[in-house]
Structure formats: structure tokens, C-alpha cells
Amino acid sequence: MKRFGRTLSFNIRGMSILAVAVTLTGCGHYAMRGSVVERESANEAQVCLGDHEVGIGDKVVLYKAVCVGPPATKSGTRACNKERIGAGVVTRTLNEHMSIIQVDPGVEFKEGTIAEKQ
């Protein structure tokens, strides 16, 4: 009986996470999306978007996750939305997993910031 309770709880939690992921992807629209892995300088970042996803000169939009409500618990999750904070351009592709972007002046970003091909 305990096993069933754990499985049911995991499935509900898993479905909640899936629902948030679908919401963030724009209800079925496919987008090349990664995140800032490392901040190289005040206006340059290494992002998790590889050479099969972006090319030099491609524009990216930067977002931060804005979550409302109490912190997530074992029985549920918080509602989160993307908030646009700025943009940038791919200046170099490093390999199939990583690229370097030049971020527009004045944009405040950090590791974990969402980067999405425009």
C-alpha cells in the first residue's frame, strides 16, 4: 500500500512538472531553448545552445522565471511564467552543446537565465 501511495504522489508531481514545462514552451510551439551556463563578462555568456541549434548572428531572447505563490511542496508546484529581460546575439559556437552570446548593454543576467532563439 505504501508503494502505491508513493507512485501516485510521484505521478501527480510528475504531471505537475510536465504541465509547467508545456506552459513554458508556449503550448506546443517548438523553440530552441537553453540557459546561461557561465557568465563570461558583464555582457557575454556561455549558453547551452549548440551548433545544431544556433549559428553565428542568430538572435536570442533572455528570460527569467517569475514564480508566484508559496514555495513548492511535495504535493504540488508553484505557478511560474517567463519574463523577458533582454536580448543578445550568438557570436561564437563552441561545439554541439555550447555557444557564446553577446548580451545587449544593461541587461542583468546570471547563471540559469533562460536563453531562447528568436
Residue pairs with C-beta under 8 A, 6 or more apart in sequence:
9 74
9 75
12 75
13 74
13 75
13 76
13 77
16 76
16 77
17 77
20 77
20 79
20 80
22 28
23 81
24 80
24 81
24 82
25 31
25 33
31 116
31 117
32 49
32 53
32 54
32 116
32 117
33 49
33 114
33 115
33 116
33 117
34 47
34 48
34 49
34 53
34 114
34 115
34 116
35 47
35 48
35 111
35 112
35 113
35 114
35 115
36 45
36 46
36 47
36 62
36 109
36 110
36 111
36 112
36 113
36 115
37 45
37 46
37 47
37 48
37 98
37 111
38 45
38 46
38 111
39 45
39 46
39 109
39 110
39 111
40 46
40 100
43 102
43 103
43 104
43 105
43 107
44 91
44 100
44 101
44 102
44 103
45 88
45 100
45 101
45 103
45 109
45 113
45 115
46 94
46 98
46 99
46 100
47 60
47 98
47 99
47 100
47 101
47 115
48 97
48 98
48 115
49 60
49 90
49 98
49 99
49 115
49 117
50 93
50 95
50 96
50 97
50 98
50 99
51 93
51 94
51 95
51 96
51 99
52 96
53 117
54 60
54 90
54 93
54 99
54 117
55 90
55 93
56 90
56 91
56 92
56 93
57 89
57 90
58 89
58 90
58 117
58 118
59 87
59 88
59 89
59 90
59 117
59 118
60 87
60 88
60 89
60 90
60 101
60 115
60 116
60 117
60 118
61 84
61 86
61 87
61 115
61 116
61 118
62 84
62 85
62 86
62 87
62 88
62 103
62 107
62 109
62 113
62 114
62 115
62 116
63 82
63 83
63 84
63 85
63 113
63 114
63 116
64 82
64 83
64 85
64 113
64 114
65 80
65 81
65 82
65 83
65 114
66 80
66 81
66 82
66 83
67 78
67 79
67 80
67 81
68 78
68 79
68 80
69 78
69 79
70 78
71 78
72 78
82 114
85 107
85 108
85 109
85 113
86 103
86 104
86 106
86 107
86 108
86 109
87 103
87 104
87 107
87 118
88 101
88 102
88 103
88 104
88 107
88 115
89 101
89 102
90 99
90 100
90 101
91 100
91 101
91 102
92 99
92 100
93 99
93 100
94 100
101 115
103 109
